[in-house]
């Protein structure tokens, strides 16, 4: 049901110390729209059980759908929050030919439901589970909502990416909207510019919306509070499934010292990243979806990737995981029934992961090879 992969360093550490939540300092959530529904059961188990007694900081880093998940999982009642997100999204209905404004308005509704009355402040003030939302600031033609101009800019992006992913930095900058106490650093082999912005009550909803604002499909988010003026769009443009490594800077020596003492007492070597993902073959950016370019092995040395097996996927209705084309290929009632069925089925993945942890069946882990 569940495939587990580990990078070279992660596998070595787990073989030496076993599989335990204290090993992880980071948690990744990728773009992909409703594809994340396959991870619903895992999300509930991980933050309702596996990480429940967490006493040291865990960074949750998400782009697009992953940012929405991070916004749910860093609330005080993460299971209830992720359920609100899943069922609100699954029951979303649009008109026959929705324009970008209609889709964006619905996204605002989903975010409002996600946060409720106190969710935003809970995320900002949660010092154990620390949210980070990845957003792409657009330059040039990609910053326009006019479809002709934006489309021309995106075509140029496709061409630049085909030549060299690094060239996309001419059109996009990575913004990391992060928890006030975060000391996370993204180490990017492609040299995108990183701008770290502290999450506040005035920018948190805009940051989440921007991270999920799909080009051509939704309107961009303008001039996020506290950030440089401009148009902000889907974090998946740069970070679709991620191709970077993570580190912590040493700006807060006292806090890092306290965490080090806690981990030393348990004999745990920290620093790994847990990455539940709907695919065992991650793609770096949005423009790599159809390319043969593979992520760098160096970006995944410290990562454990959890992915639904092909057997599980084939057992789902239509033999596939949900995706955005379901909105147009299926009528609303059929789509909603299908999506709700998938959400229910993913409890099986959680059960499989729980058995793996309980039995410490380390032999089940496969080496991650891009």
SULVENRA-V317216 format. One record per pair of residues at least 12 apart in sequence whose C-alpha atoms are under 6 Angstrom apart, sorted by the first residue. I is the first residue (numbers start at 0). J is the second residue. Records with the same first field share a line. If there is no record, write none. Layout:
I=J ; J
This chain:
0=308 ; 311
1=306 ; 307 ; 308 ; 348
2=305 ; 306 ; 307 ; 308
3=304 ; 305 ; 364
4=303 ; 304 ; 364 ; 365 ; 366 ; 367
5=302 ; 303 ; 366 ; 367
6=299 ; 300 ; 301 ; 302 ; 367
7=300
8=300 ; 301
9=301 ; 302
22=269 ; 271
23=270 ; 271 ; 272
24=57 ; 270 ; 271
25=57 ; 58 ; 59 ; 272
26=59 ; 272 ; 273 ; 274
27=59 ; 60 ; 61 ; 274
28=61 ; 65
29=61 ; 62 ; 65 ; 240
30=62 ; 63 ; 64 ; 65 ; 235 ; 239
32=64
33=321 ; 322
34=320 ; 321 ; 322
36=342
37=345
40=345 ; 346 ; 349
41=349
43=78
44=349
55=127
56=127 ; 128
57=127 ; 128
58=129
59=129 ; 130 ; 131
60=131
61=132
62=132 ; 133 ; 210 ; 234 ; 235
63=210 ; 211 ; 233 ; 234
66=132
69=130
73=122 ; 128
74=118 ; 121 ; 122
84=113
89=335
90=335
99=216 ; 217 ; 218
103=217
123=178
129=178
130=177 ; 178
131=176 ; 177
132=175 ; 176
133=174 ; 175 ; 234
134=173 ; 174 ; 210 ; 233 ; 234
135=171 ; 172 ; 173 ; 231 ; 232 ; 233 ; 234
136=171 ; 172 ; 230 ; 231
137=170 ; 171 ; 230 ; 231
138=170
140=152
142=230
157=286
165=189
168=191
172=192
173=192 ; 193
174=193 ; 194 ; 195
175=195 ; 196
176=196 ; 197 ; 198
177=197 ; 198
178=198
179=197
182=247 ; 248
183=246 ; 247
184=245 ; 246 ; 247
185=245
186=243 ; 244 ; 245
187=243
202=224
209=231 ; 232 ; 233
210=232 ; 233 ; 234
211=233
212=232 ; 233
213=233
219=231 ; 232
235=285
236=284 ; 285
237=284
238=283 ; 284
239=283 ; 284 ; 285
240=281 ; 282 ; 283
241=283
242=283 ; 294 ; 298
243=298
244=298
271=301 ; 302
272=302
273=302 ; 303
274=303 ; 304
275=304 ; 305
276=305 ; 306
277=306
278=306
279=306
293=369
